[in-house]
């Protein structure tokens, strides 16, 4: 639909230009420029926006990824990471990260009457090539629980309860790859950040893998299970904090100054 409208707009634009050219070819010579009167200006309509202000800029952009997995053997895996980008310096944003990886062994989950120890194979590698927001769940088994949840919060930095950019947790990312990994038997939990993006991942050999990522042009949540009785949850929280809007007094002053500088000019014949 957008393409069709664009083509129509271009066609109408060329038609308008053609008509103007034909009219000008048969019109008498112009006498020069003159100021447009108030009556003509009163019939004009437009849109005004203050230039150079920071009313729509981003102060902070953050993503929190949390993956958890409880297996039938009693292992509880977690991999989490918070990545934040502060835009106090408009030229070079400050990137911070805070990883958390744990594996805890507890009592095994009781299996269902139909539960088995049979494992299967699943492959979700193709989803890594998809851009945009990616969510995938592949399950080859019974009595599994798996879900992906993504939420977005947009706030103004002056709103009550909004933490300041300086209070955002994490270690400053310097560009060098950073990775935290823990292992327990056949289970692995990983959180990694590098120049291409950030990623959290969980895996249990022979049972499946879980991952979330943020990189250029893509946010992703993928669960691939090849066993029975697994409980997996992916959550991604996106936080956007906008720079405080200019005061009404400032906007009114800027608007008045802009109006005073406007002069209508047209061609007379």
C-alpha positions as CSV (number, residue, x, y, z in Angstrom):
1,X,0.0,0.0,0.0
2,X,2.8,2.4,0.9
3,X,4.5,1.7,-2.5
4,X,1.2,2.4,-4.4
5,X,0.7,5.7,-2.5
6,X,4.3,6.7,-3.2
7,X,3.9,6.0,-6.9
8,X,0.6,8.0,-7.0
9,X,2.3,10.9,-5.2
10,X,5.2,10.9,-7.7
11,X,2.8,10.8,-10.6
12,X,0.7,13.6,-9.3
13,X,3.9,15.6,-8.6
14,X,5.1,15.2,-12.2
15,X,1.7,16.1,-13.5
16,X,1.7,19.2,-11.3
17,X,5.1,20.2,-12.6
18,X,4.1,19.7,-16.2
19,X,1.0,21.8,-15.8
20,X,3.0,24.6,-14.2
21,X,5.6,24.5,-17.0
22,X,2.8,24.8,-19.6
23,X,1.1,27.6,-17.8
24,X,4.4,29.5,-17.4
25,X,5.2,29.1,-21.1
26,X,2.0,30.9,-22.0
27,X,2.1,33.4,-19.2
28,X,3.3,37.0,-19.5
29,X,6.7,37.9,-18.2
30,X,7.0,38.1,-14.5
31,X,7.3,41.5,-12.8
32,X,9.4,40.0,-10.0
33,X,8.8,39.0,-6.4
34,X,6.4,40.7,-4.0
35,X,5.1,40.0,-0.5
36,X,1.9,38.0,-0.3
37,X,-0.9,39.7,1.5
38,X,-2.5,38.7,4.8
39,X,-5.7,37.5,3.0
40,X,-3.7,35.0,0.9
41,X,-1.6,33.9,3.9
42,X,-4.8,33.3,5.9
43,X,-5.9,30.6,3.4
44,X,-2.6,28.7,3.8
45,X,-2.2,25.7,6.2
46,X,0.9,24.1,7.4
47,X,2.7,22.3,10.2
48,X,5.3,23.8,12.6
49,X,7.8,21.9,14.7
50,X,10.5,23.6,16.8
51,X,14.0,22.9,15.3
52,X,17.1,22.1,17.3
53,X,15.3,21.1,20.5
54,X,15.6,17.7,22.2
55,X,11.9,17.0,22.7
56,X,12.0,13.7,20.8
57,X,15.5,12.4,21.5
58,X,16.2,9.2,23.3
59,X,18.0,9.4,26.7
60,X,18.3,5.7,27.3
61,X,17.6,2.4,25.5
62,X,17.8,-0.8,27.4
63,X,17.1,-4.5,26.9
64,X,16.9,-7.1,29.7
65,X,16.9,-10.8,28.5
66,X,16.2,-13.6,31.0
67,X,16.1,-17.3,30.1
68,X,15.2,-20.0,32.6
69,X,15.0,-23.8,32.2
70,X,14.0,-26.5,34.7
71,X,14.8,-30.0,33.5
72,X,13.3,-33.3,34.6
73,X,16.7,-34.1,36.3
74,X,16.2,-31.2,38.7
75,X,18.6,-28.8,37.1
76,X,17.6,-25.1,37.1
77,X,19.4,-23.1,34.5
78,X,19.3,-19.3,34.2
79,X,21.1,-16.9,31.9
80,X,20.3,-13.2,32.0
81,X,21.8,-10.0,30.7
82,X,20.8,-6.3,30.8
83,X,22.3,-4.1,28.1
84,X,21.8,-0.4,28.3
85,X,22.7,2.5,25.9
86,X,22.9,6.0,27.4
87,X,22.8,8.9,24.9
88,X,24.1,11.7,27.0
89,X,26.9,12.0,24.5
90,X,25.0,12.2,21.2
91,X,28.0,11.3,19.2
92,X,29.1,8.2,21.1
93,X,26.5,6.4,23.3
94,X,27.7,4.7,26.4
95,X,27.0,1.0,26.5
96,X,26.7,-1.0,29.7
97,X,26.0,-4.6,30.4
98,X,25.3,-6.8,33.4
99,X,25.3,-10.6,33.0
100,X,24.0,-13.3,35.3
101,X,24.5,-17.1,34.7
102,X,23.6,-19.9,37.2
103,X,22.9,-23.6,37.3
104,X,21.4,-25.1,40.4
105,X,20.6,-28.8,40.9
106,X,17.4,-29.6,42.8
107,X,15.2,-32.6,43.3
108,X,14.0,-34.1,39.9
109,X,10.5,-33.1,38.7
110,X,8.1,-36.0,38.9
111,X,7.5,-37.4,35.4
112,X,4.0,-37.9,34.1
113,X,2.5,-41.3,33.5
114,X,3.3,-41.1,29.8
115,X,6.7,-39.5,30.3
116,X,9.7,-41.2,28.7
117,X,13.5,-40.5,28.5
118,X,13.5,-40.7,24.8
119,X,15.3,-37.7,23.2
120,X,14.8,-36.2,19.7
121,X,16.6,-33.8,17.5
122,X,15.4,-30.3,16.5
123,X,17.2,-27.6,14.5
124,X,16.4,-23.9,14.7
125,X,19.6,-22.5,13.2
126,X,17.7,-21.0,10.2
127,X,16.1,-18.5,12.5
128,X,19.4,-16.8,13.1
129,X,19.2,-15.4,9.5
130,X,15.8,-13.7,10.1
131,X,15.8,-9.9,10.7
132,X,13.3,-8.0,12.8
133,X,11.6,-9.5,15.9
134,X,12.0,-13.3,15.9
135,X,10.2,-15.6,18.2
136,X,10.3,-19.4,17.8
137,X,9.3,-22.5,19.7
138,X,10.2,-26.0,18.4
139,X,9.1,-28.9,20.6
140,X,9.6,-32.6,19.9
141,X,8.4,-34.2,23.1
142,X,5.5,-34.5,25.6
143,X,4.5,-32.6,28.7
144,X,6.7,-29.6,28.0
145,X,6.1,-26.0,28.9
146,X,7.8,-23.3,26.7
147,X,7.0,-19.7,26.1
148,X,8.5,-16.4,24.8
149,X,7.4,-13.1,26.2
150,X,8.4,-9.6,25.0
151,X,7.3,-6.3,26.6
152,X,8.1,-2.7,25.8
153,X,8.0,0.3,28.2
154,X,8.3,3.9,26.9
155,X,8.7,6.6,29.5
156,X,9.8,10.2,29.8
157,X,12.8,10.8,32.1
158,X,10.7,13.3,34.1
159,X,8.0,10.7,34.9
160,X,7.7,9.6,38.5
161,X,9.6,6.4,39.2
162,X,11.9,6.6,36.1
163,X,15.5,6.0,37.2
164,X,18.0,8.4,36.0
165,X,20.4,7.3,33.3
166,X,23.3,7.6,35.7
167,X,21.5,5.0,38.0
168,X,21.4,2.3,35.3
169,X,23.3,-0.8,36.4
170,X,26.1,-2.5,34.6
171,X,29.7,-2.4,33.5
172,X,30.8,-0.1,30.7
173,X,31.4,-2.0,27.5
174,X,34.7,-1.1,25.9
175,X,34.4,-3.1,22.7
176,X,36.2,-6.2,23.8
177,X,34.1,-9.4,23.8
178,X,32.9,-10.4,27.3
179,X,31.4,-13.8,28.2
180,X,30.2,-15.5,31.3
181,X,29.7,-19.3,31.3
182,X,28.9,-21.9,33.9
183,X,28.6,-25.7,33.4
184,X,27.1,-28.5,35.4
185,X,27.4,-32.0,33.8
186,X,25.7,-31.8,30.4
187,X,24.1,-28.3,31.1
188,X,25.6,-25.0,30.1
189,X,24.5,-21.4,30.7
190,X,26.1,-18.5,28.8
191,X,25.8,-14.7,28.5
192,X,28.0,-12.9,25.9
193,X,28.4,-9.4,24.5
194,X,30.6,-8.3,21.7
195,X,30.8,-5.8,18.9
196,X,28.0,-7.5,17.0
197,X,25.4,-7.7,19.8
198,X,24.5,-9.5,23.0
199,X,23.2,-13.0,23.6
200,X,22.1,-15.3,26.4
201,X,21.9,-19.1,25.9
202,X,21.0,-22.3,27.8
203,X,21.7,-25.8,26.6
204,X,21.4,-29.4,27.9
205,X,23.1,-32.0,25.7
206,X,20.6,-34.2,24.0
207,X,17.6,-32.2,25.3
208,X,17.7,-28.9,23.5
209,X,18.8,-25.3,23.6
210,X,17.4,-21.9,24.4
211,X,18.6,-18.5,23.3
212,X,17.8,-14.8,23.1
213,X,19.7,-12.0,21.3
214,X,19.9,-8.4,20.3
215,X,22.0,-7.4,17.4
216,X,21.9,-5.0,14.5
217,X,18.4,-5.3,12.9
218,X,17.2,-8.2,15.0
219,X,15.8,-9.1,18.4
220,X,15.2,-12.9,18.9
221,X,13.8,-15.5,21.3
222,X,14.1,-19.2,20.3
223,X,13.3,-22.4,22.2
224,X,14.2,-25.8,20.8
225,X,13.4,-28.9,22.9
226,X,13.9,-32.5,22.0
227,X,12.9,-34.1,25.3
228,X,9.9,-34.6,27.7
229,X,8.8,-32.7,30.8
230,X,11.0,-29.5,30.3
231,X,9.9,-26.1,31.6
232,X,11.4,-23.2,29.7
233,X,10.7,-19.4,29.8
234,X,12.2,-16.6,27.8
235,X,11.4,-13.0,28.7
236,X,12.7,-9.8,27.1
237,X,12.0,-6.3,28.5
238,X,12.7,-3.3,26.3
239,X,13.0,0.1,28.0
240,X,13.0,3.4,26.2
241,X,13.4,6.6,28.1
242,X,12.8,9.8,26.2
243,X,14.6,13.1,26.9
244,X,12.4,15.6,28.8
245,X,10.2,17.7,26.7
246,X,10.8,21.4,26.5
247,X,8.6,23.6,28.7
248,X,5.5,25.2,27.3
249,X,7.0,28.6,27.9
250,X,10.1,27.7,25.8
251,X,7.9,26.2,23.0
252,X,5.7,29.3,23.0
253,X,8.7,31.6,22.7
254,X,10.3,29.5,19.9
255,X,7.0,29.4,18.0
256,X,6.5,33.2,18.3
257,X,10.0,33.8,17.1
258,X,9.5,31.5,14.1
259,X,6.2,33.2,13.1
260,X,7.9,36.6,13.3
261,X,10.5,35.4,10.9
262,X,8.0,34.1,8.3
263,X,7.4,36.3,5.3
264,X,5.2,35.3,2.4
265,X,6.8,35.8,-1.1
266,X,5.3,35.1,-4.4
267,X,5.6,35.9,-8.1
268,X,3.4,38.6,-9.7
269,X,2.7,39.0,-13.4
